[in-house]
């Protein structure tokens, strides 16, 4: 769940994580326009929409009980939601 920025409150599936830059790409969020050249014979080219990266500080995992954003703590090798105490590892 995005907790800050233009897509605040929206949720999506994580597509990729870049730990060196502290960025995450989430499906359907932070949509950016990208101009693509025609590459015969596959594509005709044009303007396509692609999801852009979001900083990790603006994203939070979703609590499995009440579906809200939560912080995470580690206990016995598992990720535990601070909000409800339930395990995030399923």
N, CA, C and O atoms as CSV, one atom per row, in Angstrom:
chain,resi,resn,atom,element,x,y,z
A,1,UNK,N,N,0.852,-1.175,0.000
A,1,UNK,CA,C,0.000,0.000,0.000
A,1,UNK,C,C,0.894,1.233,0.000
A,1,UNK,O,O,1.873,1.305,0.742
A,2,UNK,N,N,0.545,2.198,-0.840
A,2,UNK,CA,C,1.282,3.456,-0.887
A,2,UNK,C,C,0.738,4.362,0.205
A,2,UNK,O,O,-0.473,4.560,0.301
A,3,UNK,N,N,1.625,4.915,1.033
A,3,UNK,CA,C,1.196,5.732,2.172
A,3,UNK,C,C,1.449,7.216,1.949
A,3,UNK,O,O,1.069,8.035,2.786
A,4,UNK,N,N,2.089,7.584,0.826
A,4,UNK,CA,C,2.385,8.981,0.571
A,4,UNK,C,C,2.543,9.212,-0.922
A,4,UNK,O,O,2.978,8.319,-1.649
A,5,UNK,N,N,2.190,10.417,-1.384
A,5,UNK,CA,C,2.359,10.766,-2.784
A,5,UNK,C,C,1.047,10.760,-3.545
A,5,UNK,O,O,-0.028,10.669,-2.953
A,6,UNK,N,N,1.145,10.858,-4.877
A,6,UNK,CA,C,-0.055,10.994,-5.699
A,6,UNK,C,C,-0.919,9.744,-5.711
A,6,UNK,O,O,-2.113,9.831,-5.996
A,7,UNK,N,N,-0.344,8.578,-5.409
A,7,UNK,CA,C,-1.092,7.318,-5.401
A,7,UNK,C,C,-1.406,6.837,-3.980
A,7,UNK,O,O,-1.571,5.638,-3.757
A,8,UNK,N,N,-1.489,7.766,-3.019
A,8,UNK,CA,C,-1.717,7.390,-1.629
A,8,UNK,C,C,-3.013,6.604,-1.470
A,8,UNK,O,O,-4.052,6.985,-2.008
A,9,UNK,N,N,-2.938,5.490,-0.717
A,9,UNK,CA,C,-4.105,4.669,-0.447
A,9,UNK,C,C,-4.323,3.544,-1.437
A,9,UNK,O,O,-5.144,2.659,-1.195
A,10,UNK,N,N,-3.601,3.559,-2.551
A,10,UNK,CA,C,-3.765,2.514,-3.552
A,10,UNK,C,C,-2.867,1.331,-3.222
A,10,UNK,O,O,-1.832,1.477,-2.572
A,11,UNK,N,N,-3.283,0.160,-3.680
A,11,UNK,CA,C,-2.510,-1.050,-3.438
A,11,UNK,C,C,-2.225,-1.745,-4.759
A,11,UNK,O,O,-2.909,-1.517,-5.757
A,12,UNK,N,N,-1.212,-2.590,-4.751
A,12,UNK,CA,C,-0.867,-3.345,-5.935
A,12,UNK,C,C,0.182,-4.383,-5.616
A,12,UNK,O,O,0.692,-4.450,-4.497
A,13,UNK,N,N,0.500,-5.189,-6.607
A,13,UNK,CA,C,1.483,-6.254,-6.443
A,13,UNK,C,C,2.871,-5.719,-6.774
A,13,UNK,O,O,3.046,-4.985,-7.747
A,14,UNK,N,N,3.851,-6.088,-5.962
A,14,UNK,CA,C,5.226,-5.647,-6.168
A,14,UNK,C,C,5.817,-6.406,-7.351
A,14,UNK,O,O,5.831,-7.637,-7.368
A,15,UNK,N,N,6.311,-5.650,-8.353
A,15,UNK,CA,C,6.910,-6.251,-9.530
A,15,UNK,C,C,8.409,-6.435,-9.368
A,15,UNK,O,O,8.952,-7.467,-9.762
A,16,UNK,N,N,9.093,-5.431,-8.785
A,16,UNK,CA,C,10.532,-5.537,-8.590
A,16,UNK,C,C,10.968,-4.633,-7.447
A,16,UNK,O,O,10.294,-3.662,-7.106
A,17,UNK,N,N,12.121,-4.978,-6.861
A,17,UNK,CA,C,12.695,-4.217,-5.758
A,17,UNK,C,C,14.155,-3.940,-6.090
A,17,UNK,O,O,14.877,-4.837,-6.524
A,18,UNK,N,N,14.593,-2.687,-5.885
A,18,UNK,CA,C,15.989,-2.309,-6.076
A,18,UNK,C,C,16.546,-1.872,-4.726
A,18,UNK,O,O,16.411,-0.705,-4.356
A,19,UNK,N,N,17.179,-2.797,-3.975
A,19,UNK,CA,C,17.639,-2.461,-2.630
A,19,UNK,C,C,18.763,-1.432,-2.593
A,19,UNK,O,O,18.907,-0.726,-1.595
A,20,UNK,N,N,19.558,-1.327,-3.645
A,20,UNK,CA,C,20.653,-0.347,-3.659
A,20,UNK,C,C,20.127,1.080,-3.747
A,20,UNK,O,O,20.711,1.996,-3.169
A,21,UNK,N,N,19.030,1.270,-4.467
A,21,UNK,CA,C,18.440,2.602,-4.614
A,21,UNK,C,C,17.237,2.812,-3.697
A,21,UNK,O,O,16.647,3.892,-3.706
A,22,UNK,N,N,16.859,1.803,-2.904
A,22,UNK,CA,C,15.699,1.863,-2.010
A,22,UNK,C,C,14.424,2.203,-2.774
A,22,UNK,O,O,13.656,3.075,-2.366
A,23,UNK,N,N,14.206,1.496,-3.901
A,23,UNK,CA,C,13.035,1.730,-4.735
A,23,UNK,C,C,12.282,0.434,-4.968
A,23,UNK,O,O,12.861,-0.652,-4.941
A,24,UNK,N,N,10.985,0.562,-5.197
A,24,UNK,CA,C,10.136,-0.585,-5.482
A,24,UNK,C,C,9.196,-0.201,-6.626
A,24,UNK,O,O,8.724,0.934,-6.690
A,25,UNK,N,N,8.925,-1.147,-7.528
A,25,UNK,CA,C,7.988,-0.926,-8.626
A,25,UNK,C,C,6.733,-1.734,-8.333
A,25,UNK,O,O,6.796,-2.946,-8.126
A,26,UNK,N,N,5.588,-1.048,-8.316
A,26,UNK,CA,C,4.315,-1.680,-7.986
A,26,UNK,C,C,3.417,-1.622,-9.209
A,26,UNK,O,O,3.304,-0.585,-9.864
A,27,UNK,N,N,2.779,-2.746,-9.508
A,27,UNK,CA,C,1.945,-2.870,-10.704
A,27,UNK,C,C,0.778,-1.878,-10.668
A,27,UNK,O,O,0.011,-1.840,-9.706
A,28,UNK,N,N,0.657,-1.077,-11.732
A,28,UNK,CA,C,-0.463,-0.160,-11.877
A,28,UNK,C,C,-0.343,1.149,-11.126
A,28,UNK,O,O,-1.282,1.945,-11.151
A,29,UNK,N,N,0.781,1.408,-10.455
A,29,UNK,CA,C,0.944,2.639,-9.685
A,29,UNK,C,C,2.126,3.446,-10.220
A,29,UNK,O,O,3.053,2.894,-10.812
A,30,UNK,N,N,2.078,4.763,-10.003
A,30,UNK,CA,C,3.102,5.693,-10.464
A,30,UNK,C,C,3.325,5.528,-11.972
A,30,UNK,O,O,4.455,5.339,-12.423
A,31,UNK,N,N,2.249,5.600,-12.736
A,31,UNK,CA,C,2.284,5.381,-14.176
A,31,UNK,C,C,3.008,6.536,-14.861
A,31,UNK,O,O,2.721,7.705,-14.605
A,32,UNK,N,N,3.955,6.188,-15.737
A,32,UNK,CA,C,4.724,7.164,-16.491
A,32,UNK,C,C,4.595,6.868,-17.974
A,32,UNK,O,O,4.466,5.711,-18.375
A,33,UNK,N,N,4.631,7.921,-18.792
A,33,UNK,CA,C,4.576,7.770,-20.246
A,33,UNK,C,C,5.985,7.480,-20.762
A,33,UNK,O,O,6.957,8.092,-20.319
A,34,UNK,N,N,6.083,6.543,-21.701
A,34,UNK,CA,C,7.365,6.204,-22.299
A,34,UNK,C,C,7.185,6.179,-23.811
A,34,UNK,O,O,6.283,5.515,-24.321
A,35,UNK,N,N,8.039,6.897,-24.523
A,35,UNK,CA,C,7.980,6.954,-25.979
A,35,UNK,C,C,8.850,5.837,-26.542
A,35,UNK,O,O,10.039,5.750,-26.235
A,36,UNK,N,N,8.248,4.980,-27.371
A,36,UNK,CA,C,8.930,3.802,-27.903
A,36,UNK,C,C,9.036,3.928,-29.412
A,36,UNK,O,O,8.054,4.240,-30.087
A,37,UNK,N,N,10.220,3.687,-29.936
A,37,UNK,CA,C,10.432,3.733,-31.381
A,37,UNK,C,C,9.854,2.483,-32.035
A,37,UNK,O,O,9.803,1.424,-31.410
A,38,UNK,N,N,9.425,2.597,-33.266
A,38,UNK,CA,C,8.963,1.405,-33.985
A,38,UNK,C,C,10.119,0.451,-34.234
A,38,UNK,O,O,11.164,0.867,-34.734
A,39,UNK,N,N,9.953,-0.785,-33.903
A,39,UNK,CA,C,10.969,-1.816,-34.111
A,39,UNK,C,C,10.345,-2.920,-34.947
A,39,UNK,O,O,9.735,-3.837,-34.395
A,40,UNK,N,N,10.484,-2.853,-36.264
A,40,UNK,CA,C,9.850,-3.868,-37.111
A,40,UNK,C,C,10.437,-5.239,-36.858
A,40,UNK,O,O,11.618,-5.311,-36.521
A,41,UNK,N,N,9.729,-6.296,-36.988
A,41,UNK,CA,C,8.292,-6.342,-37.308
A,41,UNK,C,C,7.416,-6.448,-36.075
A,41,UNK,O,O,6.206,-6.619,-36.222
A,42,UNK,N,N,7.970,-6.353,-34.840
A,42,UNK,CA,C,7.172,-6.628,-33.632
A,42,UNK,C,C,6.208,-5.504,-33.278
A,42,UNK,O,O,5.000,-5.725,-33.202
A,43,UNK,N,N,6.733,-4.296,-33.059
A,43,UNK,CA,C,5.911,-3.230,-32.506
A,43,UNK,C,C,5.748,-2.096,-33.499
A,43,UNK,O,O,6.582,-1.889,-34.380
A,44,UNK,N,N,4.658,-1.371,-33.337
A,44,UNK,CA,C,4.411,-0.208,-34.170
A,44,UNK,C,C,5.001,1.054,-33.548
A,44,UNK,O,O,5.120,2.074,-34.226
A,45,UNK,N,N,5.369,1.003,-32.275
A,45,UNK,CA,C,5.891,2.170,-31.583
A,45,UNK,C,C,4.764,3.010,-31.013
A,45,UNK,O,O,3.596,2.628,-31.083
A,46,UNK,N,N,5.121,4.164,-30.447
A,46,UNK,CA,C,4.131,5.064,-29.878
A,46,UNK,C,C,4.432,5.352,-28.425
A,46,UNK,O,O,5.558,5.167,-27.962
A,47,UNK,N,N,3.422,5.806,-27.712
A,47,UNK,CA,C,3.554,6.147,-26.302
A,47,UNK,C,C,2.890,5.053,-25.480
A,47,UNK,O,O,1.716,4.742,-25.680
A,48,UNK,N,N,3.650,4.469,-24.552
A,48,UNK,CA,C,3.098,3.419,-23.692
A,48,UNK,C,C,3.170,3.865,-22.231
A,48,UNK,O,O,3.981,4.718,-21.871
A,49,UNK,N,N,2.323,3.284,-21.407
A,49,UNK,CA,C,2.311,3.574,-19.972
A,49,UNK,C,C,3.074,2.479,-19.241
A,49,UNK,O,O,2.808,1.293,-19.437
A,50,UNK,N,N,4.025,2.880,-18.398
A,50,UNK,CA,C,4.794,1.917,-17.613
A,50,UNK,C,C,4.793,2.355,-16.150
A,50,UNK,O,O,4.789,3.553,-15.867
A,51,UNK,N,N,4.796,1.400,-15.214
A,51,UNK,CA,C,4.882,1.777,-13.798
A,51,UNK,C,C,6.294,2.233,-13.460
A,51,UNK,O,O,7.270,1.616,-13.886
A,52,UNK,N,N,6.399,3.312,-12.696
A,52,UNK,CA,C,7.690,3.845,-12.292
A,52,UNK,C,C,8.028,3.441,-10.876
A,52,UNK,O,O,7.166,2.940,-10.154
A,53,UNK,N,N,9.281,3.651,-10.460
A,53,UNK,CA,C,9.695,3.277,-9.109
A,53,UNK,C,C,9.171,4.244,-8.050
A,53,UNK,O,O,8.975,5.431,-8.310
A,54,UNK,N,N,8.949,3.708,-6.853
A,54,UNK,CA,C,8.505,4.476,-5.688
A,54,UNK,C,C,9.502,4.209,-4.574
A,54,UNK,O,O,9.959,3.077,-4.414
A,55,UNK,N,N,9.850,5.236,-3.796
A,55,UNK,CA,C,10.792,5.046,-2.697
A,55,UNK,C,C,10.180,4.163,-1.614
A,55,UNK,O,O,8.981,4.234,-1.345
A,56,UNK,N,N,11.020,3.327,-0.996
A,56,UNK,CA,C,10.530,2.372,0.008
A,56,UNK,C,C,9.871,3.037,1.214
A,56,UNK,O,O,9.001,2.441,1.849
A,57,UNK,N,N,10.276,4.264,1.534
A,57,UNK,CA,C,9.689,4.939,2.687
A,57,UNK,C,C,8.230,5.330,2.439
A,57,UNK,O,O,7.504,5.627,3.388
A,58,UNK,N,N,7.796,5.333,1.186
A,58,UNK,CA,C,6.424,5.691,0.851
A,58,UNK,C,C,5.518,4.485,0.663
A,58,UNK,O,O,4.387,4.629,0.198
A,59,UNK,N,N,6.001,3.288,1.022
A,59,UNK,CA,C,5.252,2.049,0.828
A,59,UNK,C,C,5.236,1.269,2.137
A,59,UNK,O,O,6.225,1.254,2.870
A,60,UNK,N,N,4.104,0.620,2.427
A,60,UNK,CA,C,3.990,-0.206,3.630
A,60,UNK,C,C,3.268,-1.501,3.271
A,60,UNK,O,O,2.385,-1.501,2.414
A,61,UNK,N,N,3.641,-2.611,3.926
A,61,UNK,CA,C,2.902,-3.859,3.693
A,61,UNK,C,C,1.489,-3.766,4.265
A,61,UNK,O,O,1.211,-2.930,5.125
A,62,UNK,N,N,0.607,-4.626,3.783
A,62,UNK,CA,C,-0.795,-4.621,4.205
A,62,UNK,C,C,-0.998,-5.656,5.303
A,62,UNK,O,O,-0.533,-6.791,5.199
A,63,UNK,N,N,-1.696,-5.249,6.351
A,63,UNK,CA,C,-2.013,-6.145,7.460
A,63,UNK,C,C,-3.022,-7.196,6.987
A,63,UNK,O,O,-4.021,-6.841,6.363
A,64,UNK,N,N,-2.784,-8.481,7.270
A,64,UNK,CA,C,-3.705,-9.521,6.790
A,64,UNK,C,C,-5.070,-9.516,7.487
A,64,UNK,O,O,-6.020,-10.093,6.958
A,65,UNK,N,N,-5.192,-8.886,8.649
A,65,UNK,CA,C,-6.456,-8.908,9.387
A,65,UNK,C,C,-7.382,-7.770,8.966
A,65,UNK,O,O,-8.516,-8.017,8.555
A,66,UNK,N,N,-6.906,-6.511,9.066
A,66,UNK,CA,C,-7.800,-5.380,8.785
A,66,UNK,C,C,-7.460,-4.633,7.498
A,66,UNK,O,O,-8.022,-3.570,7.237
A,67,UNK,N,N,-6.547,-5.176,6.691
A,67,UNK,CA,C,-6.214,-4.652,5.356
A,67,UNK,C,C,-5.697,-3.219,5.370
A,67,UNK,O,O,-5.852,-2.508,4.377
A,68,UNK,N,N,-5.089,-2.775,6.464
A,68,UNK,CA,C,-4.497,-1.446,6.538
A,68,UNK,C,C,-2.981,-1.525,6.489
A,68,UNK,O,O,-2.425,-2.617,6.606
A,69,UNK,N,N,-2.293,-0.395,6.318
A,69,UNK,CA,C,-0.835,-0.410,6.303
A,69,UNK,C,C,-0.282,-0.725,7.690
A,69,UNK,O,O,-0.850,-0.307,8.699
A,70,UNK,N,N,0.816,-1.457,7.737
A,70,UNK,CA,C,1.402,-1.846,9.012
A,70,UNK,C,C,2.913,-1.794,8.946
A,70,UNK,O,O,3.505,-1.829,7.867
A,71,UNK,N,N,3.525,-1.709,10.102
A,71,UNK,CA,C,4.973,-1.859,10.194
A,71,UNK,C,C,5.263,-3.335,10.422
A,71,UNK,O,O,4.356,-4.123,10.689
A,72,UNK,N,N,6.541,-3.702,10.312
A,72,UNK,CA,C,6.922,-5.112,10.402
A,72,UNK,C,C,7.958,-5.291,11.490
A,72,UNK,O,O,8.869,-4.476,11.633
A,73,UNK,N,N,7.818,-6.364,12.260
A,73,UNK,CA,C,8.872,-6.769,13.193
A,73,UNK,C,C,9.203,-8.219,12.899
A,73,UNK,O,O,8.386,-8.949,12.337
A,74,UNK,N,N,10.385,-8.627,13.275
A,74,UNK,CA,C,10.841,-9.987,13.017
A,74,UNK,C,C,10.867,-10.757,14.318
A,74,UNK,O,O,11.398,-10.284,15.323
A,75,UNK,N,N,10.286,-11.954,14.295
A,75,UNK,CA,C,10.225,-12.784,15.488
A,75,UNK,C,C,10.346,-14.243,15.052
A,75,UNK,O,O,9.524,-14.731,14.276
A,76,UNK,N,N,11.348,-14.922,15.541
A,76,UNK,CA,C,11.582,-16.337,15.227
A,76,UNK,C,C,11.700,-16.584,13.727
A,76,UNK,O,O,11.222,-17.601,13.225
A,77,UNK,N,N,12.341,-15.650,13.004
A,77,UNK,CA,C,12.560,-15.817,11.574
A,77,UNK,C,C,11.354,-15.531,10.711
A,77,UNK,O,O,11.385,-15.814,9.514
A,78,UNK,N,N,10.290,-14.981,11.270
A,78,UNK,CA,C,9.089,-14.648,10.506
A,78,UNK,C,C,8.842,-13.152,10.572
A,78,UNK,O,O,9.245,-12.480,11.521
A,79,UNK,N,N,8.164,-12.635,9.532
A,79,UNK,CA,C,7.744,-11.243,9.543
A,79,UNK,C,C,6.377,-11.159,10.210
A,79,UNK,O,O,5.439,-11.845,9.802
A,80,UNK,N,N,6.266,-10.322,11.234
A,80,UNK,CA,C,5.038,-10.173,12.010
A,80,UNK,C,C,4.511,-8.748,11.835
A,80,UNK,O,O,5.276,-7.789,11.939
A,81,UNK,N,N,3.210,-8.604,11.568
A,81,UNK,CA,C,2.587,-7.294,11.445
A,81,UNK,C,C,2.451,-6.694,12.841
A,81,UNK,O,O,1.905,-7.329,13.743
A,82,UNK,N,N,2.948,-5.471,13.015
A,82,UNK,CA,C,2.881,-4.813,14.310
A,82,UNK,C,C,1.443,-4.464,14.649
A,82,UNK,O,O,1.074,-4.480,15.824
A,83,UNK,N,N,0.629,-4.153,13.668
A,83,UNK,CA,C,-0.747,-3.729,13.870
A,83,UNK,C,C,-1.626,-4.805,14.488
A,83,UNK,O,O,-2.411,-4.514,15.391
A,84,UNK,N,N,-1.510,-6.048,14.017
A,84,UNK,CA,C,-2.394,-7.105,14.512
A,84,UNK,C,C,-1.645,-8.255,15.180
A,84,UNK,O,O,-2.251,-9.034,15.916
A,85,UNK,N,N,-0.355,-8.375,14.944
A,85,UNK,CA,C,0.404,-9.478,15.512
A,85,UNK,C,C,0.378,-10.745,14.683
A,85,UNK,O,O,0.929,-11.764,15.100
A,86,UNK,N,N,-0.256,-10.705,13.506
A,86,UNK,CA,C,-0.328,-11.874,12.625
A,86,UNK,C,C,0.914,-11.964,11.748
A,86,UNK,O,O,1.601,-10.969,11.518
A,87,UNK,N,N,1.190,-13.168,11.265
A,87,UNK,CA,C,2.341,-13.398,10.402
A,87,UNK,C,C,2.050,-12.900,8.988
A,87,UNK,O,O,0.951,-13.096,8.470
A,88,UNK,N,N,3.041,-12.252,8.363
A,88,UNK,CA,C,2.910,-11.798,6.979
A,88,UNK,C,C,3.408,-12.850,6.002
A,88,UNK,O,O,3.135,-12.754,4.805
A,89,UNK,N,N,4.130,-13.848,6.486
A,89,UNK,CA,C,4.646,-14.927,5.636
A,89,UNK,C,C,3.588,-16.003,5.510
A,89,UNK,O,O,3.259,-16.681,6.484
A,90,UNK,N,N,3.056,-16.159,4.307
A,90,UNK,CA,C,2.024,-17.173,4.101
A,90,UNK,C,C,2.507,-18.270,3.192
A,90,UNK,O,O,1.764,-19.210,2.910
